[in-house]
Amino acid sequence: MRKQFFFALASIVGALCASTICANAQEDTSPPDSVPAGYDTVYEGDGLTITGTRAEKRLKDSPVLTEVINTQEIEESSADTIIDILDDYGLVYTGNAMGDYVQMQGLGKNRVLYLINGRRISGRIAQRLKGDTLPLSNIERVEIIRGPQSALYGSDALGGVINIITKKAPDKIAFQAALNNRFLLAYDNPGTAYTPPVFQNFNPLREQNLNGVISFPAGATRNTIDITAARGGFYYNETGTASILPEYYRARLGFDSAIDTGRAELRFGASGFLMRRDDMTTAEGALNRLDYLRADAFIEADYWALDKLMLSFRLYDNYYQRDRDNYSAINDEWILGERYENDNIAALEVQGVYEASPKLLLTGGLEGAFNSMQKYNLNRDFASVDKEAVFFQAEYFEIDKYSAAAGLRIERNSQFGFAASPKLSIMRHVKDFRLMASAGVGYRAPDFNDMYLVRDDDGAAIVLGNPNLKPEYSLGFNTGFEYAKSKGFFQLNLYYNELFNEIGTVFVDAADDSEPYYDKRNISRSMRAGVDTEGRLLLPRGVFVSAGYSWLFAYDRGAETEIYPQPNHTIKLKAGLDLAKTGIYTWLQGRYFSKFMDPARLGSEPRFILDFYFSTSIGKHFKLNFGIDNITGETDRIGPETAQVFSAGVKYTL
């Protein structure tokens, strides 16, 4: 095991109808007792977002269409990790030990940028992010921006940005602890003739997740400590000879602190995460073992240098490591340390936000970052790249009326030189509508896997990296509107995206006697166009409903064929009940996916997944919850790995 830590749019129309539920009561025009999850833009128009502009903005005044998964939606779910939440939101299409396949507007893998409080996350070793390594213990909200965002965030933000925002420590002591248990019934593989009894190999304690968060003031500081511990036991197939799901253990400890002096705020913190996962477990034991490590530290400050100028400073390091050991049945021994992988990002950022006039906001800054990787199947033991960037954005706005923002980022990559990414976003309020449009250039430099990968899977396909690759660029257009009334909300986003120098894998059949192989190349120019919609409605008696629809058309202009980077059609329907006075909160959600991925390889059967959740408060401090994921029992290698998953938990809040 090797370790190093370095500090150093517009052609498609879609329609959506929000579902309604009849209630045996007259119309209630009084304000709701509580706000159902996901209704921020209807009832909390003053809520702040930061991802779309890199400066705090009221959500309804932002020129960038931003989706927010809020605190209640996160807490009123059976989710334990970030990837669970994104899955409920319809963004995750498959996952495995290498990572989770998240897509936005037909672009995925390392074309979607993940951030935590604006800081880049390492761990893209397989060009995917392993979501199980990001627990939900102290998350306030998740902000999602679709479309190219390289003008603000640089490389990798072609498809969009997912920014995970953690909770700020309060000025008083606060404590919350939650325990969640999951279990499954017998596994029934439709590909076999054997149908096991429901409770065969039944384990009522298949998976447990415990997390706790304590916040407390100490002198001039506000502090938060969060702890997560989880384990997953074996889950056997019909015959009990092999575990369908891995056995795993994971733990995380994080600490954040803040000091506010009035004119300045200093924040610093660190966290560590460990996870062990045993895969391919048979009656004789595990055949594959993976160890994951995350470690990060940061220090940042906001300083009001002038009454209208705020300067921000940030220094952070984010380290990820994954090691895989394999068991050799022939030799009856473990092969250790041969498949090591680690990834590190160290960065320094300085930003200024200046209110030049009541209607003009200027944002600019400098960034420097060092990214390194060590991996067993690269043709070099150590690969690194440094990046420097300068960015600038001007926003002309009037609150509750309009906003126009223009930005430019110039980034230097030590491997590929300079790249420029401009973007323009406009927004106009028309009564209860927000009309929005944006155009931008996306940029992605080839990563270490693209350039240096050398993979020979035991005599199977040979895949080679290519250090002569050119960076990918995209030209994207987004346009749409948002409608918000006291008890209703509707959002429509049309997009069109051209991708140039797309990096793909090409089969090379050599003319001589050498073996054929696969090579990484800039293969084509491709297009993605589609529509994303979402509607929400609050009815009397605490009833709420929501619906969402996404349609994608993706076309490879070089091969003149349609491609399938994600399902063509995705539908999400949700109905629930929020009775604040009794403490009851419940919902039923269905998700439909049409063609999954490439039908030539993985099949094109549609999938419908139905989930249920119920919670009730017990006194002032306790809440009980129960849920069933995948009630329909869909199982497929590219859908859920298992049928129904039952969960039950308890939460205590001081």
C-alpha positions as CSV (number, residue, x, y, z in Angstrom):
1,M,0.0,0.0,0.0
2,R,1.6,3.2,-1.1
3,K,0.6,6.5,0.4
4,Q,1.4,10.1,-0.3
5,F,-0.3,13.2,1.0
6,F,0.3,16.5,-0.9
7,F,-0.5,19.9,0.5
8,A,1.1,21.6,-1.9
9,L,-30.5,24.1,-25.8
10,A,-33.0,25.2,-27.6
11,S,-34.8,22.8,-29.9
12,I,-37.0,20.6,-27.8
13,V,-40.3,21.2,-26.0
14,G,-41.4,19.2,-23.1
15,A,-44.5,19.1,-20.9
16,L,-45.2,18.2,-17.4
17,C,-48.5,18.1,-15.4
18,A,-48.3,18.1,-11.7
19,S,-50.4,15.3,-10.2
20,T,-53.2,16.2,-7.8
21,I,-54.7,14.3,-4.8
22,C,-58.3,14.9,-3.7
23,A,-58.8,15.8,0.0
24,N,-62.1,15.6,1.8
25,A,-61.9,19.2,2.9
26,Q,-62.7,22.8,1.7
27,E,-60.0,24.9,0.2
28,D,-57.7,26.2,2.9
29,T,-56.1,29.6,1.9
30,S,-54.2,30.1,5.1
31,P,-50.4,29.7,5.1
32,P,-49.2,26.1,5.5
33,D,-48.2,24.9,8.9
34,S,-44.9,23.6,7.5
35,V,-43.0,23.5,4.3
36,P,-42.6,20.1,2.5
37,A,-39.2,19.1,1.4
38,G,-38.1,20.7,-1.8
39,Y,-40.3,23.8,-1.6
40,D,-37.6,26.4,-1.0
41,T,-38.3,28.5,-4.0
42,V,-42.0,28.7,-3.2
43,Y,-41.9,29.6,0.5
44,E,-38.3,30.5,1.2
45,G,-37.5,32.9,-1.6
46,D,-34.8,34.6,0.5
47,G,-32.8,31.4,0.8
48,L,-29.2,31.9,-0.3
49,T,-27.3,30.0,-2.9
50,I,-23.7,30.3,-3.8
51,T,-22.8,27.8,-6.5
52,G,-24.2,29.6,-9.6
53,T,-22.4,32.9,-9.0
54,R,-19.7,32.1,-6.4
55,A,-21.3,34.8,-4.2
56,E,-24.3,34.6,-1.9
57,K,-27.5,35.3,-3.8
58,R,-31.2,35.0,-3.0
59,L,-32.3,32.0,-5.0
60,K,-35.0,34.0,-6.8
61,D,-32.5,36.7,-7.8
62,S,-29.9,34.3,-9.1
63,P,-29.4,34.5,-12.9
64,V,-28.5,30.8,-12.9
65,L,-31.2,28.1,-12.6
66,T,-30.3,26.2,-9.4
67,E,-31.9,23.1,-8.0
68,V,-31.7,22.8,-4.2
69,I,-32.1,19.6,-2.2
70,N,-32.8,21.1,1.2
71,T,-32.3,20.0,4.7
72,Q,-35.7,18.5,5.2
73,E,-35.6,16.5,2.0
74,I,-32.3,15.1,3.1
75,E,-33.4,14.3,6.7
76,E,-36.8,13.0,5.6
77,S,-35.4,10.2,3.6
78,S,-33.7,6.8,4.2
79,A,-30.5,8.1,2.7
80,D,-27.2,7.5,4.4
81,T,-24.8,8.9,1.8
82,I,-24.7,11.6,-0.8
83,I,-25.1,9.1,-3.6
84,D,-28.4,7.9,-2.0
85,I,-29.8,11.5,-2.2
86,L,-28.7,11.9,-5.8
87,D,-30.2,8.6,-6.7
88,D,-33.6,9.7,-5.2
89,Y,-33.2,12.8,-7.4
90,G,-32.9,10.7,-10.5
91,L,-29.3,11.5,-11.3
92,V,-27.7,8.1,-10.6
93,Y,-28.0,5.4,-13.2
94,T,-25.6,2.6,-12.0
95,G,-22.9,2.1,-9.5
96,N,-20.3,-0.5,-8.5
97,A,-17.1,-0.8,-6.5
98,M,-15.3,1.6,-8.9
99,G,-17.8,4.4,-8.4
100,D,-21.3,5.8,-9.2
101,Y,-22.4,6.8,-12.7
102,V,-24.0,10.3,-12.3
103,Q,-25.3,12.0,-15.4
104,M,-26.4,15.6,-16.1
105,Q,-27.8,16.6,-19.5
106,G,-26.2,13.5,-21.1
107,L,-22.7,14.1,-19.7
108,G,-21.3,12.1,-16.9
109,K,-18.2,10.4,-15.4
110,N,-15.6,13.1,-14.9
111,R,-17.6,15.7,-16.8
112,V,-19.6,16.5,-13.7
113,L,-17.8,18.4,-11.0
114,Y,-18.3,17.6,-7.3
115,L,-17.6,20.2,-4.6
116,I,-17.9,20.3,-0.8
117,N,-18.4,23.9,0.2
118,G,-16.8,25.0,-3.1
119,R,-13.8,22.8,-2.6
120,R,-12.9,20.1,-5.1
121,I,-13.3,16.4,-4.1
122,S,-10.5,14.0,-5.0
123,G,-11.1,10.3,-5.7
124,R,-11.9,10.3,-9.5
125,I,-9.5,7.4,-10.0
126,A,-12.1,5.4,-12.1
127,Q,-13.4,8.7,-13.6
128,R,-16.4,8.3,-11.2
129,L,-16.9,9.3,-7.6
130,K,-17.4,6.6,-5.0
131,G,-20.5,8.0,-3.2
132,D,-20.4,5.6,-0.3
133,T,-17.3,7.5,1.0
134,L,-19.4,10.7,1.5
135,P,-21.8,10.2,4.4
136,L,-24.7,12.6,5.2
137,S,-24.1,13.3,8.8
138,N,-23.8,17.1,8.7
139,I,-25.2,18.2,5.3
140,E,-27.5,21.3,5.1
141,R,-28.3,21.2,1.3
142,V,-27.1,20.1,-2.1
143,E,-27.0,22.7,-4.9
144,I,-27.2,21.4,-8.5
145,I,-26.3,23.6,-11.5
146,R,-26.8,22.0,-14.9
147,G,-24.9,22.9,-18.1
148,P,-21.3,24.1,-18.5
149,Q,-19.9,25.9,-15.5
150,S,-16.2,26.1,-16.5
151,A,-16.3,29.9,-16.5
152,L,-16.4,29.8,-12.7
153,Y,-15.0,26.3,-11.8
154,G,-12.6,25.3,-14.6
155,S,-12.0,21.9,-15.9
156,D,-14.5,19.0,-15.4
157,A,-17.6,21.2,-15.1
158,L,-19.0,20.5,-18.7
159,G,-22.1,18.8,-17.5
160,G,-22.7,20.8,-14.4
161,V,-21.8,21.2,-10.8
162,I,-23.0,19.4,-7.6
163,N,-22.0,21.4,-4.5
164,I,-22.5,19.8,-1.1
165,I,-23.1,22.5,1.6
166,T,-22.5,21.5,5.2
167,K,-24.2,23.1,8.2
168,K,-22.7,26.0,10.0
169,A,-22.2,25.7,13.7
170,P,-24.8,27.6,15.8
171,D,-24.1,29.9,18.7
172,K,-25.4,27.4,21.2
173,I,-25.0,23.8,22.1
174,A,-26.9,21.5,19.7
175,F,-26.9,17.7,19.4
176,Q,-28.4,15.2,17.0
177,A,-27.9,11.4,16.8
178,A,-29.6,9.0,14.4
179,L,-29.5,5.2,14.0
180,N,-30.9,3.5,10.9
181,N,-31.2,-0.2,10.2
182,R,-31.7,-1.8,6.8
183,F,-32.7,-5.4,5.9
184,L,-33.7,-7.4,2.9
185,L,-35.8,-10.5,2.2
186,A,-34.5,-13.5,0.3
187,Y,-32.7,-12.9,-3.0
188,D,-34.6,-14.4,-6.0
189,N,-32.7,-14.4,-9.3
190,P,-35.2,-14.5,-12.1
191,G,-32.5,-16.1,-14.2
192,T,-32.7,-19.3,-12.1
193,A,-35.4,-21.9,-11.7
194,Y,-35.1,-21.9,-7.9
195,T,-37.4,-19.5,-6.0
196,P,-36.3,-19.3,-2.3
197,P,-38.7,-18.8,0.6
198,V,-39.1,-15.2,1.6
199,F,-37.2,-15.6,4.8
200,Q,-34.4,-17.9,3.5
201,N,-31.1,-16.6,4.7
202,F,-33.0,-13.6,6.3
203,N,-30.9,-11.2,8.2
204,P,-32.9,-8.5,10.1
205,L,-29.7,-6.6,10.9
206,R,-28.2,-6.5,7.4
207,E,-27.0,-2.9,7.6
208,Q,-26.7,-0.2,10.3
209,N,-25.8,3.4,10.1
210,L,-25.1,5.6,13.1
211,N,-24.3,9.3,12.9
212,G,-24.0,12.0,15.4
213,V,-23.4,15.7,15.3
214,I,-22.6,18.0,18.2
215,S,-22.1,21.7,18.0
216,F,-20.9,23.9,20.8
217,P,-19.3,27.3,21.4
218,A,-16.0,27.5,23.1
219,G,-14.6,30.9,23.8
220,A,-14.7,32.9,20.6
221,T,-15.1,29.8,18.5
222,R,-18.2,27.9,17.2
223,N,-17.4,24.2,16.7
224,T,-19.0,21.1,15.2
225,I,-17.9,17.5,15.5
226,D,-19.6,14.9,13.4
227,I,-19.2,11.1,13.7
228,T,-20.4,8.4,11.4
229,A,-20.1,4.6,11.8
230,A,-21.7,2.0,9.6
231,R,-21.5,-1.7,8.8
232,G,-23.1,-4.0,6.2
233,G,-23.4,-7.8,6.7
234,F,-23.6,-10.6,4.2
235,Y,-26.6,-10.9,1.9
236,Y,-26.7,-14.4,0.3
237,N,-28.0,-15.6,-3.0
238,E,-30.7,-18.3,-3.4
239,T,-28.4,-21.2,-2.5
240,G,-26.6,-19.3,0.3
241,T,-23.3,-19.9,-1.4
242,A,-22.3,-16.3,-2.2
243,S,-23.1,-12.8,-0.9
244,I,-24.9,-10.6,-3.4
245,L,-24.0,-7.5,-1.5
246,P,-20.6,-6.8,0.0
247,E,-19.8,-6.9,3.7
248,Y,-18.4,-3.5,4.7
249,Y,-17.4,-1.3,7.6
250,R,-17.0,2.5,7.5
251,A,-16.3,5.3,9.9
252,R,-15.8,9.1,9.7
253,L,-14.8,11.8,12.1
254,G,-14.9,15.4,11.2
255,F,-14.3,18.7,13.0
256,D,-15.1,22.3,11.9
257,S,-14.5,25.5,13.8
258,A,-15.3,29.1,13.1
259,I,-14.2,32.4,14.7
260,D,-16.2,35.6,13.9
261,T,-14.7,38.9,14.8
262,G,-17.3,41.1,13.2
263,R,-15.3,42.2,10.2
264,A,-13.8,38.8,9.5
265,E,-14.6,35.1,9.9
266,L,-12.0,32.4,10.1
267,R,-13.0,28.8,9.5
268,F,-10.8,25.7,9.7
269,G,-11.4,21.9,9.9
270,A,-10.4,18.4,9.0
271,S,-11.9,15.0,8.6
272,G,-10.9,11.4,8.1
273,F,-12.8,8.5,6.6
274,L,-12.0,4.8,6.5
275,M,-14.0,2.0,4.8
276,R,-13.3,-1.7,4.2
277,R,-15.4,-3.6,1.7
278,D,-15.3,-7.4,1.1
279,D,-16.6,-8.3,-2.4
280,M,-17.4,-11.6,-4.1
281,T,-17.9,-13.4,-0.8
282,T,-18.6,-17.1,-1.1
283,A,-19.3,-19.7,1.6
284,E,-15.5,-20.0,2.0
285,G,-14.9,-16.3,2.4
286,A,-14.1,-13.1,0.5
287,L,-12.3,-13.1,-2.8
288,N,-11.8,-9.4,-3.2
289,R,-11.2,-6.8,-0.5
290,L,-11.2,-3.0,-1.0
291,D,-9.9,-0.4,1.5
292,Y,-10.9,3.3,1.1
293,L,-9.3,6.3,2.8
294,R,-10.3,9.9,2.7
295,A,-8.5,12.7,4.5
296,D,-9.0,16.4,4.1
297,A,-8.1,19.7,5.9
298,F,-8.9,23.3,5.1
299,I,-8.5,26.8,6.4
300,E,-10.5,29.7,4.9
301,A,-11.4,33.2,5.8
302,D,-13.8,36.0,4.8
303,Y,-12.6,39.6,5.4
304,W,-14.6,42.8,4.9
305,A,-11.7,44.9,3.7
306,L,-14.1,47.8,2.9
307,D,-17.7,48.3,3.4
308,K,-18.5,47.1,-0.1
309,L,-15.5,44.7,-0.6
310,M,-15.2,41.2,0.8
311,L,-12.0,39.2,0.3
312,S,-12.0,35.4,0.7
313,F,-9.0,33.1,1.2
314,R,-9.0,29.3,1.0
315,L,-6.3,26.7,1.4
316,Y,-7.2,23.0,1.4
317,D,-6.0,19.5,0.7
318,N,-8.2,16.6,-0.2
319,Y,-6.7,13.1,-0.3
320,Y,-8.3,9.8,-1.5
321,Q,-6.9,6.3,-1.5
322,R,-8.2,2.9,-2.7
323,D,-6.5,-0.4,-2.3
324,R,-7.6,-3.7,-3.6
325,D,-6.4,-7.1,-2.5
326,N,-7.3,-10.3,-4.2
327,Y,-7.5,-13.9,-3.0
328,S,-5.9,-16.6,-5.1
329,A,-7.7,-19.9,-4.7
330,I,-4.9,-21.7,-6.5
331,N,-2.2,-20.5,-4.1
332,D,-4.6,-20.2,-1.1
333,E,-3.2,-16.8,-0.3
334,W,-4.0,-13.1,-0.5
335,I,-2.2,-11.0,-3.1
336,L,-1.6,-7.7,-1.3
337,G,-0.5,-4.3,-2.3
338,E,-0.4,-4.8,-6.1
339,R,-3.5,-2.7,-7.0
340,Y,-2.9,0.6,-5.2
341,E,-4.5,3.9,-6.2
342,N,-4.5,7.3,-4.7
343,D,-5.4,10.8,-5.7
344,N,-4.7,14.1,-4.1
345,I,-5.8,17.7,-4.7
346,A,-4.1,20.7,-3.0
347,A,-5.4,24.2,-3.8
348,L,-5.1,27.8,-2.9
349,E,-7.8,30.3,-3.8
350,V,-8.3,34.0,-3.3
351,Q,-11.5,35.7,-4.3
352,G,-13.0,39.2,-4.0
353,V,-16.6,40.4,-4.3
354,Y,-17.1,44.1,-4.8
355,E,-20.3,46.0,-4.8
356,A,-19.4,48.7,-7.3
357,S,-22.9,50.2,-7.2
358,P,-26.3,49.1,-5.9
359,K,-26.8,47.4,-9.3
360,L,-23.3,46.1,-10.1
361,L,-21.5,43.3,-8.4
362,L,-18.0,42.3,-9.5
363,T,-16.5,39.0,-8.6
364,G,-12.9,37.9,-9.4
365,G,-10.2,35.7,-8.1
366,L,-7.0,33.7,-8.5
367,E,-6.6,29.9,-8.1
368,G,-3.7,27.5,-8.0
369,A,-3.9,23.8,-7.6
370,F,-1.7,20.7,-7.6
371,N,-3.3,17.3,-8.5
372,S,-1.3,14.1,-8.3
373,M,-2.1,10.4,-8.7
374,Q,-0.4,7.1,-8.1
375,K,-2.0,4.1,-9.6
376,Y,-0.9,0.5,-10.4
377,N,-2.1,0.5,-14.0
378,L,-0.6,3.8,-15.2
379,N,2.5,3.7,-17.3
380,R,4.2,5.9,-14.7
381,D,4.4,5.4,-11.0
382,F,3.6,9.0,-10.3
383,A,1.6,11.5,-12.4
384,S,0.9,15.1,-11.6
385,V,-0.4,18.4,-13.0
386,D,-0.5,21.9,-11.7
387,K,-3.2,24.4,-12.7
388,E,-3.4,28.2,-12.3
389,A,-6.4,30.3,-13.1
390,V,-7.9,33.8,-13.0
391,F,-11.6,34.4,-13.3
392,F,-13.8,37.5,-13.4
393,Q,-17.6,38.0,-13.4
394,A,-19.7,41.1,-13.6
395,E,-23.4,41.0,-12.6
396,Y,-25.8,43.8,-13.3
397,F,-29.1,43.3,-11.4
398,E,-32.0,44.8,-9.7
399,I,-33.7,42.8,-6.9
400,D,-37.0,41.2,-7.8
401,K,-36.6,42.5,-11.4
402,Y,-33.7,41.3,-13.5
403,S,-30.1,40.1,-13.5
404,A,-27.4,39.7,-16.2
405,A,-24.0,38.1,-15.4
406,A,-21.0,37.7,-17.7
407,G,-17.9,35.8,-16.7
408,L,-14.6,34.6,-18.1
409,R,-12.0,32.2,-16.7
410,I,-8.5,31.7,-18.1
411,E,-6.9,28.5,-16.9
412,R,-3.4,27.3,-17.4
413,N,-2.7,23.5,-17.3
414,S,0.9,22.4,-17.1
415,Q,0.1,19.6,-19.6
416,F,-2.1,21.4,-22.1
417,G,-1.4,25.1,-21.8
418,F,-4.1,27.8,-21.6
419,A,-7.9,27.6,-22.0
420,A,-10.5,30.3,-21.9
421,S,-14.1,29.6,-20.8
422,P,-16.7,32.5,-21.1
423,K,-20.3,32.4,-20.0
424,L,-23.3,34.7,-20.1
425,S,-26.5,34.3,-18.0
426,I,-29.6,36.5,-18.0
427,M,-32.8,36.5,-15.9
428,R,-35.9,38.5,-15.9
429,H,-38.9,38.6,-13.5
430,V,-42.3,38.8,-15.2
431,K,-45.0,38.7,-12.5
432,D,-44.6,35.3,-10.9
433,F,-42.2,34.0,-13.6
434,R,-38.5,34.0,-13.8
435,L,-37.3,33.8,-17.4
436,M,-33.7,32.6,-17.8
437,A,-31.2,31.9,-20.5
438,S,-27.4,31.1,-20.5
439,A,-24.7,30.3,-22.9
440,G,-21.2,29.0,-22.0
441,V,-18.1,27.2,-23.0
442,G,-17.1,24.1,-21.0
443,Y,-13.6,22.7,-20.8
444,R,-12.1,19.4,-19.6
445,A,-8.4,18.6,-19.7
446,P,-7.7,14.8,-20.2
447,D,-7.1,13.2,-16.8
448,F,-4.4,10.7,-15.8
449,N,-6.5,7.7,-16.8
450,D,-7.0,9.2,-20.3
451,M,-3.3,9.8,-20.8
452,Y,-1.5,7.1,-18.9
453,L,-3.7,4.1,-18.4
454,V,-2.3,0.7,-19.3
455,R,-4.7,-2.1,-18.6
456,D,-4.5,-5.7,-19.5
457,D,-7.3,-7.7,-17.8
458,D,-5.6,-11.1,-17.6
459,G,-5.3,-11.5,-21.4
460,A,-8.6,-9.8,-22.2
461,A,-8.9,-6.3,-23.7
462,I,-5.8,-4.2,-23.6
463,V,-6.6,-0.5,-23.1
464,L,-4.0,2.1,-23.5
465,G,-3.9,5.8,-22.5
466,N,-2.8,8.5,-24.9
467,P,-0.6,11.4,-23.7
468,N,-1.3,13.2,-27.0
469,L,-4.9,13.8,-26.4
470,K,-6.4,17.3,-26.8
471,P,-8.8,18.8,-24.2
472,E,-12.5,18.5,-24.6
473,Y,-14.6,21.6,-25.2
474,S,-18.4,22.1,-25.1
475,L,-20.7,24.9,-26.3
476,G,-23.9,24.8,-24.2
477,F,-27.1,26.7,-24.3
478,N,-29.8,26.6,-21.5
479,T,-33.1,28.4,-21.5
480,G,-36.3,28.1,-19.5
481,F,-38.5,29.6,-16.9
482,E,-39.5,29.1,-13.3
483,Y,-43.0,29.8,-12.0
484,A,-43.6,30.2,-8.3
485,K,-46.9,31.0,-6.5
486,S,-47.8,30.6,-2.9
487,K,-48.7,26.9,-3.2
488,G,-47.3,25.9,-6.6
489,F,-44.0,25.8,-8.4
490,F,-43.0,24.8,-12.0
491,Q,-39.6,24.8,-13.6
492,L,-38.7,24.1,-17.3
493,N,-35.1,23.9,-18.6
494,L,-34.3,23.4,-22.3
495,Y,-30.7,22.6,-23.2
496,Y,-28.4,22.1,-26.2
497,N,-24.8,21.1,-25.9
498,E,-22.1,20.5,-28.6
499,L,-19.1,18.5,-27.4
500,F,-15.8,18.9,-29.3
501,N,-12.7,16.7,-29.1
502,E,-14.7,14.1,-27.2
503,I,-12.4,11.5,-25.6
504,G,-13.5,7.9,-26.2
505,T,-12.1,4.4,-26.5
506,V,-11.4,3.2,-30.1
507,F,-10.7,-0.4,-31.1
508,V,-7.4,-0.7,-33.0
509,D,-6.9,-3.8,-35.1
510,A,-3.2,-3.7,-36.0
511,A,-2.1,-4.5,-39.6
512,D,0.9,-6.5,-38.5
513,D,0.9,-9.5,-36.2
514,S,0.6,-7.5,-33.0
515,E,-2.4,-8.0,-30.8
516,P,-5.4,-5.6,-31.3
517,Y,-6.0,-3.2,-28.5
518,Y,-8.2,-0.3,-27.4
519,D,-6.8,3.3,-27.5
520,K,-8.0,6.6,-26.0
521,R,-8.5,9.1,-28.7
522,N,-10.3,12.4,-29.6
523,I,-12.9,10.6,-31.7
524,S,-15.8,12.9,-32.6
525,R,-18.0,15.8,-32.2
526,S,-21.3,14.9,-30.5
527,M,-24.5,16.7,-29.4
528,R,-26.8,16.5,-26.5
529,A,-30.2,18.2,-26.4
530,G,-33.1,17.8,-24.1
531,V,-35.5,19.1,-21.4
532,D,-35.6,18.9,-17.7
533,T,-38.9,19.8,-15.9
534,E,-40.1,19.8,-12.4
535,G,-43.4,20.8,-10.8
536,R,-44.6,20.9,-7.2
537,L,-48.0,21.6,-5.7
538,L,-49.1,22.1,-2.0
539,L,-52.7,21.1,-1.4
540,P,-55.0,21.4,1.7
541,R,-54.4,19.4,4.8
542,G,-50.7,19.1,4.3
543,V,-50.9,17.1,1.1
544,F,-48.1,17.8,-1.4
545,V,-47.3,16.4,-4.8
546,S,-44.5,16.8,-7.3
547,A,-43.5,15.5,-10.7
548,G,-40.4,15.7,-12.9
549,Y,-39.6,14.7,-16.4
550,S,-36.4,14.6,-18.4
551,W,-35.8,13.8,-22.1
552,L,-32.5,13.4,-23.8
553,F,-31.4,13.1,-27.4
554,A,-27.7,12.4,-27.9
555,Y,-26.1,12.1,-31.3
556,D,-22.5,11.1,-32.4
557,R,-21.9,13.4,-35.4
558,G,-18.8,11.5,-36.4
559,A,-20.4,8.0,-36.5
560,E,-23.8,9.5,-37.5
561,T,-25.6,7.4,-34.9
562,E,-27.6,8.0,-31.8
563,I,-25.8,7.3,-28.5
564,Y,-27.2,6.4,-25.1
565,P,-25.2,8.1,-22.3
566,Q,-28.3,7.9,-20.1
567,P,-32.0,6.9,-20.4
568,N,-33.9,8.8,-23.1
569,H,-36.8,9.4,-20.7
570,T,-36.8,9.8,-17.0
571,I,-40.0,10.5,-15.0
572,K,-40.3,11.1,-11.2
573,L,-43.6,11.3,-9.4
574,K,-44.0,12.0,-5.7
575,A,-47.0,12.4,-3.3
576,G,-46.9,12.9,0.4
577,L,-48.5,14.2,3.6
578,D,-46.9,16.7,6.0
579,L,-48.9,17.0,9.3
580,A,-46.7,19.3,11.3
581,K,-49.0,19.4,14.4
582,T,-48.9,15.6,14.7
583,G,-45.4,15.2,13.6
584,I,-46.3,12.8,10.8
585,Y,-44.4,13.0,7.5
586,T,-44.8,10.5,4.7
587,W,-44.3,10.1,0.9
588,L,-44.5,7.7,-2.0
589,Q,-42.2,8.2,-4.9
590,G,-41.9,6.5,-8.3
591,R,-39.1,6.8,-10.8
592,Y,-39.3,5.5,-14.4
593,F,-36.3,5.1,-16.6
594,S,-36.5,4.1,-20.3
595,K,-33.5,2.8,-22.3
596,F,-30.6,2.2,-19.9
597,M,-27.3,3.0,-21.3
598,D,-26.2,1.4,-24.6
599,P,-28.9,-1.2,-25.6
600,A,-26.5,-3.1,-27.8
601,R,-24.4,-4.0,-24.7
602,L,-26.6,-3.8,-21.6
603,G,-30.2,-4.2,-22.8
604,S,-32.9,-1.6,-23.1
605,E,-35.7,-2.8,-20.7
606,P,-37.3,0.1,-18.9
607,R,-37.3,0.3,-15.1
608,F,-39.9,1.5,-12.6
609,I,-38.7,1.9,-9.1
610,L,-41.1,2.8,-6.2
611,D,-40.0,4.0,-2.8
612,F,-42.0,4.7,0.4
613,Y,-41.1,6.7,3.6
614,F,-42.9,7.4,6.9
615,S,-41.8,9.3,10.0
616,T,-43.5,10.4,13.2
617,S,-42.3,12.5,16.1
618,I,-42.4,11.2,19.6
619,G,-42.4,14.1,22.0
620,K,-40.0,17.0,21.4
621,H,-36.8,15.1,20.8
622,F,-37.5,11.8,19.2
623,K,-38.5,10.8,15.6
624,L,-39.1,7.3,14.3
625,N,-38.9,6.5,10.6
626,F,-39.7,3.6,8.3
627,G,-39.0,3.1,4.6
628,I,-39.1,0.7,1.7
629,D,-36.9,1.2,-1.3
630,N,-37.7,-0.5,-4.6
631,I,-41.1,-1.8,-3.7
632,T,-41.6,-3.0,-7.3
633,G,-38.6,-5.3,-6.8
634,E,-36.8,-4.4,-10.0
635,T,-33.4,-6.0,-10.1
636,D,-30.9,-5.6,-12.9
637,R,-27.1,-5.2,-13.2
638,I,-27.7,-1.5,-14.4
639,G,-30.6,-0.9,-12.0
640,P,-30.9,-1.7,-8.3
641,E,-28.7,-4.6,-7.3
642,T,-31.4,-5.9,-4.9
643,A,-35.2,-6.1,-4.6
644,Q,-37.0,-4.5,-1.7
645,V,-34.9,-2.8,1.0
646,F,-36.6,-2.1,4.3
647,S,-35.3,0.5,6.7
648,A,-36.2,1.6,10.2
649,G,-34.6,4.2,12.4
650,V,-34.7,6.6,15.3
651,K,-33.4,10.1,15.6
652,Y,-32.8,12.2,18.7
653,T,-32.4,16.0,18.5
654,L,-31.6,18.2,21.5
